[in-house]
Amino acid sequence: MNFGLSNDMKFKKYTWDLVDSNSYLFTIGSKGLLIDAVFSTELIEDLSNLSELKIIITHSHFDHIIS
């Protein structure tokens, strides 16, 4: 998966308001990179459209590994 500079790259931020925690999804076409998965139905819906996903968990607090 090439996450170099691309005009096709999209970025979206998801927030779990309960604990004020954020997750970030970068996509190019149907491939994605998710950083710190938070609980979000919108995120889960967006992930279902991807054919390939890489996940980075920056630390093991429950709010980033719950999804």
Helices and strands as residue ranges (DSSP letters): E 9-16, E 21-28, E 31-35, H 41-47, E 52-56, H 62-65
